């Protein structure tokens, strides 16, 4: 499975256990139907842990890791603002996660 790229062995963190760190989930609505292309674009932004192209109310769901020197304001003004064709975004702050470990990407 390692050779086929199915299994990846990586270290993950519990963001709640590290002072100054926070995980947020962001729902993105787009003004385009090029969802995969936009998903790839979002996946390259600072702080983004993962991106999923989804059905329903949003087109993309992002998992984002923030910290004291790179918070929600910086994520939106420095990163998301560079992506064209974003209709709207809704942020869900994770107050308490269960089995919600993420790679340390910052």
C-alpha positions as CSV (number, residue, x, y, z in Angstrom):
1,X,0.0,0.0,0.0
2,X,2.9,2.3,0.6
3,X,4.3,1.7,-2.9
4,X,0.9,2.4,-4.5
5,X,0.5,5.7,-2.6
6,X,-2.6,4.5,-0.7
7,X,-1.0,4.5,2.7
8,X,1.1,7.4,4.0
9,X,2.8,7.4,7.4
10,X,2.8,10.9,8.9
11,X,2.9,12.6,12.2
12,X,-0.2,14.4,13.3
13,X,-1.0,16.7,16.2
14,X,-3.9,17.4,18.5
15,X,-4.2,21.2,17.9
16,X,-6.2,21.7,21.1
17,X,-3.2,20.4,23.1
18,X,-0.8,23.0,21.7
19,X,-1.2,26.5,23.1
20,X,-2.0,29.2,20.5
21,X,-3.2,26.7,17.9
22,X,-6.8,26.2,16.6
23,X,-8.5,24.2,13.9
24,X,-11.3,25.6,11.8
25,X,-13.5,24.1,9.1
26,X,-14.4,26.4,6.2
27,X,-17.3,25.9,3.7
28,X,-16.7,27.6,0.4
29,X,-19.2,28.4,-2.3
30,X,-17.8,29.1,-5.7
31,X,-18.9,31.1,-8.8
32,X,-17.5,28.4,-11.1
33,X,-18.1,24.7,-11.8
34,X,-14.3,24.0,-12.0
35,X,-14.5,22.5,-8.5
36,X,-11.4,20.2,-8.7
37,X,-9.2,23.0,-10.1
38,X,-10.3,25.3,-7.3
39,X,-9.9,22.6,-4.7
40,X,-6.3,22.2,-5.8
41,X,-5.8,26.0,-5.6
42,X,-7.1,26.1,-2.1
43,X,-5.0,23.1,-1.0
44,X,-1.9,25.2,-1.7
45,X,-2.8,28.0,0.7
46,X,-1.0,28.5,4.0
47,X,-2.6,26.7,6.9
48,X,-4.8,24.5,4.7
49,X,-4.6,20.9,6.0
50,X,-7.1,19.4,3.6
51,X,-9.7,20.2,0.9
52,X,-12.7,18.1,-0.1
53,X,-15.0,18.7,-3.1
54,X,-18.4,18.0,-1.7
55,X,-22.1,18.0,-2.5
56,X,-24.7,20.1,-0.8
57,X,-24.7,23.7,0.4
58,X,-20.9,24.2,-0.2
59,X,-18.7,23.3,-3.1
60,X,-15.5,22.8,-1.0
61,X,-14.8,22.0,2.7
62,X,-11.4,23.1,4.0
63,X,-9.7,22.0,7.2
64,X,-7.4,24.8,8.3
65,X,-4.8,25.0,11.1
66,X,-4.3,28.4,12.6
67,X,-2.0,29.8,15.3
68,X,-1.4,33.0,17.2
69,X,0.7,34.6,14.5
70,X,-1.5,33.3,11.6
71,X,-5.1,33.6,12.6
72,X,-8.4,33.7,10.9
73,X,-8.0,37.3,9.7
74,X,-4.6,36.6,8.1
75,X,-6.0,33.4,6.5
76,X,-8.8,35.3,4.8
77,X,-7.0,38.5,4.0
78,X,-3.6,37.0,2.9
79,X,-4.6,33.7,1.5
80,X,-8.3,33.3,0.5
81,X,-8.4,36.8,-1.0
82,X,-5.9,35.6,-3.7
83,X,-8.4,33.0,-5.0
84,X,-10.8,34.2,-7.7
85,X,-14.4,33.1,-8.1
86,X,-15.2,32.7,-4.4
87,X,-18.9,33.5,-3.8
88,X,-18.9,33.1,0.0
89,X,-17.2,31.4,2.9
90,X,-18.5,30.2,6.2
91,X,-16.2,29.4,9.1
92,X,-16.8,26.8,11.8
93,X,-14.5,27.1,14.8
94,X,-13.6,23.7,16.3
95,X,-14.1,24.1,20.1
96,X,-13.6,20.5,20.9
97,X,-12.6,17.7,18.5
98,X,-12.6,13.9,19.0
99,X,-10.1,12.0,16.9
100,X,-9.4,15.3,15.1
101,X,-5.7,15.1,14.7
102,X,-4.1,17.1,11.8
103,X,-0.7,17.3,10.2
104,X,1.3,20.3,11.4
105,X,1.4,22.5,8.3
106,X,2.4,25.9,9.4
